Amino acid sequence: MLLKAKTAIIYGASGAVGGAVARAFSREGSQVVLAARRHELLDEVSKDIKSQGGLAEVMPVDATDARDVERHLDAVTGRFGPVTLMFNAISWDDTQGQILSEMPFDRFFAPIQTSLTSWFHTGTSLAKHMARHGGGTILGITANAGREPLYGVGGFGVACAAVEHYLRQLAVESGPDQVRVCWVRSPGSPDAPGVREAWQLYGDRKGMTFDEVHREFAKDIPLRYVTPLAQVANAAVLLASDLAAGMTATMANATGGAQID
């Protein structure tokens, strides 16, 4: 098991990405703390993990509230000891499908504000905590739009780019304390509910099945498929493990070659 005896907080564990990462971390031996605002959705993830013999604890938090993040971290530490892993998969409240010139500023700015607020509070809090306890790993997720401008994604791509550079800076500043900071770059997995809905709408307009939409979107990707959630989560496991001990201020490109580095 790659993450045996490690305690991990998964912020946004109620969502598709956070839930997938929580399941993957648990499978590899980690005690996972499932953190988000909605208790009932966290309970579903917890039941699934425990049914597979994993260790999961539901501990809700509002990651946009600095005091709540600190209170939550103190509670986690009190129960499980030092936290050595963190994954931030908080939803960014983005609006897509409109071009910038037709989008209200508040909807453009919402994902930028939400992503950086939640990342600043969780990232700085965990970086300080890990520094006091011998190090650890801070992880997140972004998408192709962070580097490649895409039509109609609103503020999402700008938020991805901002988060990636925030994580680079956090990595440089936290490295001397043996705190690594990395992220997974995802293409937008077809089995994530939001992506699936968008693909289905596209297919309905074009008279195509979901599988036909997938083939169309994947035709120029070297691997000829769009990376599913489980493989994105596996990339996060690799980054979280000691196998990636030499990696920081960088990302695991899980786009199947959709974006070439």
C-alpha positions in Angstrom: 0.0 0.0 0.0 1.5 3.3 -1.1 -0.1 5.5 1.5 -0.3 3.2 4.5 -0.5 4.9 7.9 -0.9 8.4 6.4 -3.7 10.7 7.4 -5.2 12.7 4.5 -7.8 15.5 4.5 -9.8 15.5 1.2 -11.5 18.9 0.8 -14.4 18.7 -1.5 -14.8 15.0 -0.9 -18.5 15.2 -1.6 -17.8 15.9 -5.3 -16.9 13.5 -8.1 -13.2 14.2 -8.1 -12.8 14.5 -4.3 -14.8 11.3 -3.8 -12.7 9.4 -6.4 -9.4 10.6 -4.8 -10.7 9.7 -1.3 -11.5 6.2 -2.4 -8.1 5.8 -4.1 -6.2 7.1 -1.0 -8.2 4.8 1.2 -7.5 1.8 -1.1 -3.8 2.6 -0.7 -4.0 2.5 3.1 -4.6 6.1 4.1 -7.0 7.3 6.9 -9.1 9.7 4.9 -11.0 12.7 6.5 -13.9 13.6 4.2 -14.3 17.4 4.3 -17.0 19.5 2.6 -20.0 21.6 3.6 -22.7 19.0 2.9 -22.7 16.2 5.5 -25.2 13.9 3.6 -23.0 13.7 0.5 -19.9 12.9 2.6 -21.8 10.2 4.3 -22.4 8.4 1.0 -18.6 8.5 0.2 -17.8 7.3 3.7 -20.2 4.3 3.5 -18.7 3.3 0.1 -15.1 3.4 1.5 -16.0 1.5 4.7 -17.8 -1.1 2.7 -14.5 -1.8 1.0 -12.7 -2.1 4.3 -11.2 1.4 4.3 -10.9 4.1 7.0 -13.0 7.2 6.5 -14.3 9.9 8.8 -16.8 12.6 7.9 -15.8 16.0 9.3 -17.5 18.9 7.5 -15.9 22.2 6.9 -16.3 25.4 4.9 -13.0 25.8 3.1 -13.7 29.4 2.2 -13.7 30.3 5.9 -10.2 30.7 7.4 -11.4 30.2 11.0 -13.4 27.1 10.1 -10.4 25.6 8.3 -8.2 26.1 11.4 -10.9 24.7 13.7 -11.3 21.7 11.5 -7.6 21.0 11.3 -7.3 21.2 15.1 -10.2 18.7 15.4 -8.6 16.3 12.8 -5.3 16.5 14.5 -6.9 15.9 17.9 -8.4 12.6 16.6 -5.8 11.3 14.2 -2.6 13.1 14.9 -0.6 15.1 12.3 -1.9 15.4 8.8 0.6 14.3 6.1 -1.6 14.5 3.0 -4.1 17.0 1.7 -6.1 17.1 -1.6 -8.2 20.1 -2.5 -11.1 19.3 -4.8 -13.4 22.1 -3.8 -16.0 23.1 -6.4 -15.3 26.5 -7.9 -18.8 27.6 -8.8 -17.9 28.3 -12.4 -20.3 29.2 -15.2 -19.5 27.9 -18.7 -21.2 28.1 -22.0 -21.0 31.9 -22.4 -18.4 34.0 -24.0 -16.7 36.7 -21.9 -18.3 39.6 -23.6 -21.8 38.3 -22.8 -21.0 37.1 -19.2 -21.7 39.2 -16.1 -18.6 40.0 -14.2 -19.7 38.3 -11.0 -20.1 35.0 -12.8 -16.7 35.4 -14.5 -15.1 36.2 -11.2 -16.8 33.6 -9.0 -14.5 30.7 -9.8 -11.4 32.8 -9.5 -12.5 34.1 -6.1 -13.7 30.8 -4.8 -10.7 28.8 -5.9 -8.1 31.2 -4.6 -10.0 31.8 -1.3 -10.3 28.1 -0.6 -6.8 27.4 -1.7 -5.3 30.2 0.3 -6.9 29.1 3.5 -6.4 25.3 3.1 -2.9 25.6 1.5 -1.4 28.0 4.0 -2.9 26.2 7.0 -1.7 22.8 5.9 1.7 24.1 4.9 2.3 25.5 8.4 0.9 22.4 10.0 3.0 20.1 8.0 6.1 22.2 8.5 5.7 21.8 12.3 5.4 18.0 11.9 8.2 17.1 9.6 6.7 17.6 6.2 3.9 16.4 4.0 2.2 16.7 0.6 -0.4 19.2 -0.6 -2.2 18.3 -3.8 -4.9 19.7 -6.0 -6.4 19.5 -9.5 -6.7 21.8 -12.5 -7.6 21.4 -16.1 -6.3 22.0 -19.7 -8.0 25.4 -19.7 -5.4 26.6 -17.2 -2.8 26.8 -20.1 -4.9 26.5 -23.2 -7.6 29.2 -23.9 -10.9 27.4 -24.6 -14.1 28.9 -26.0 -16.9 29.6 -23.5 -15.3 28.4 -20.3 -15.8 31.8 -18.5 -13.5 32.3 -15.6 -12.7 28.7 -15.1 -9.4 28.7 -17.2 -8.2 31.9 -15.5 -8.9 30.3 -12.1 -6.9 27.2 -13.1 -4.0 29.3 -14.2 -4.1 31.3 -11.0 -4.3 28.2 -8.8 -1.4 26.6 -10.6 0.8 29.6 -10.0 -0.3 29.8 -6.4 0.7 26.2 -5.9 4.1 26.8 -7.5 4.8 29.7 -5.1 3.5 27.7 -2.1 5.9 24.9 -3.2 8.9 27.1 -3.4 8.2 28.7 0.0 7.4 25.4 1.7 10.1 23.2 0.2 12.7 23.9 2.9 10.2 22.5 5.4 9.9 19.2 3.4 6.4 20.1 2.2 5.7 19.1 -1.4 3.1 20.8 -3.5 1.8 19.3 -6.7 -1.4 19.0 -8.8 -3.0 16.7 -11.3 -4.0 18.3 -14.7 -7.2 16.6 -15.9 -9.0 16.9 -19.2 -12.4 16.8 -17.6 -13.4 13.2 -17.0 -16.5 11.9 -18.9 -17.8 10.1 -15.8 -17.8 13.3 -13.7 -21.5 14.4 -13.5 -20.9 17.9 -14.8 -18.9 16.8 -17.7 -21.2 14.0 -18.5 -24.2 16.4 -18.6 -22.4 18.8 -20.9 -21.4 16.0 -23.3 -25.0 14.7 -23.2 -26.4 18.1 -24.1 -23.8 18.3 -27.0 -24.9 14.8 -28.2 -28.6 15.7 -28.0 -28.0 18.7 -30.2 -25.9 16.7 -32.7 -28.1 13.6 -32.7 -25.2 11.5 -31.2 -24.9 8.9 -28.5 -22.7 9.5 -25.5 -20.1 7.0 -26.8 -20.1 8.8 -30.2 -19.5 12.1 -28.4 -16.6 10.5 -26.5 -15.1 9.3 -29.8 -15.4 12.7 -31.4 -13.8 14.5 -28.5 -11.0 11.9 -28.2 -10.2 11.6 -31.9 -7.1 13.9 -31.6 -6.0 12.7 -28.2 -3.0 10.3 -28.5 -4.5 7.6 -26.3 -7.9 8.1 -28.1 -9.9 8.4 -24.9 -10.6 11.0 -22.3 -9.2 10.1 -18.9 -11.8 8.8 -16.5 -12.0 9.8 -12.8 -10.3 6.6 -11.5 -7.1 7.3 -13.6 -7.1 10.9 -12.4 -7.3 9.6 -8.8 -4.5 7.2 -9.5 -2.3 10.0 -10.6 -3.0 11.8 -7.3 -2.0 8.6 -5.5 1.3 8.6 -7.3 2.0 12.2 -6.4 1.0 11.6 -2.8 3.3 8.6 -2.4 7.0 8.4 -1.6 7.6 7.3 -5.2 7.2 11.0 -6.0 9.4 12.3 -3.2 11.5 14.3 -5.7 8.5 16.1 -7.2 7.2 19.5 -6.1 6.1 22.7 -7.8 4.9 20.6 -10.7 2.0 18.5 -12.0 1.0 15.0 -13.2 -0.4 15.4 -16.7 -3.3 13.0 -16.8 -4.8 14.3 -20.0 -3.9 11.3 -22.1 -1.7 13.5 -24.2 -4.6 16.0 -25.0 -2.1 18.6 -23.7 1.5 18.1 -24.6 4.2 19.4 -22.3 
